[in-house]
Amino acid sequence: MAQLRDLPAISGAMIWARQIERQLQAYMKRLEDALGKDWELHAEGQRLRIDCNDLMKKLDTRPVIYCHLK
């Protein structure tokens, strides 16, 4: 997709990561709306929160930016 739109590969990866991050935040908001504000305190909610945090760490674009600036 990045080649089609004439974007550098790193830019395409960053755009993709940000889009996935926004979708994940939207899903977490839906969880809160459906299960209540304390959804993270339940056993299943804690496991979901840990999984979401792990995925957010993988989507973090800061290491990619710093790697390419050096």
NORKARA-V596914 format. One record per residue. N is the residue number from 1. RES is the residue in three letters. SS is DSSP state (~ for helix, > for strand, _ for the rest). Layout:
# NORKARA-V596914
n	res	ss
N	RES	SS
N	RES	SS
This chain:
# NORKARA-V596914
n	res	ss
1	MET	_
2	ALA	_
3	GLN	_
4	LEU	_
5	ARG	_
6	ASP	_
7	LEU	_
8	PRO	_
9	ALA	~
10	ILE	~
11	SER	~
12	GLY	~
13	ALA	~
14	MET	~
15	ILE	~
16	TRP	~
17	ALA	~
18	ARG	~
19	GLN	~
20	ILE	~
21	GLU	~
22	ARG	~
23	GLN	~
24	LEU	~
25	GLN	~
26	ALA	~
27	TYR	~
28	MET	~
29	LYS	~
30	ARG	~
31	LEU	~
32	GLU	~
33	ASP	~
34	ALA	~
35	LEU	~
36	GLY	_
37	LYS	_
38	ASP	_
39	TRP	~
40	GLU	~
41	LEU	~
42	HIS	_
43	ALA	~
44	GLU	~
45	GLY	~
46	GLN	~
47	ARG	~
48	LEU	~
49	ARG	~
50	ILE	~
51	ASP	~
52	CYS	~
53	ASN	~
54	ASP	~
55	LEU	~
56	MET	~
57	LYS	~
58	LYS	~
59	LEU	~
60	ASP	_
61	THR	_
62	ARG	~
63	PRO	~
64	VAL	~
65	ILE	~
66	TYR	~
67	CYS	~
68	HIS	~
69	LEU	~
70	LYS	_
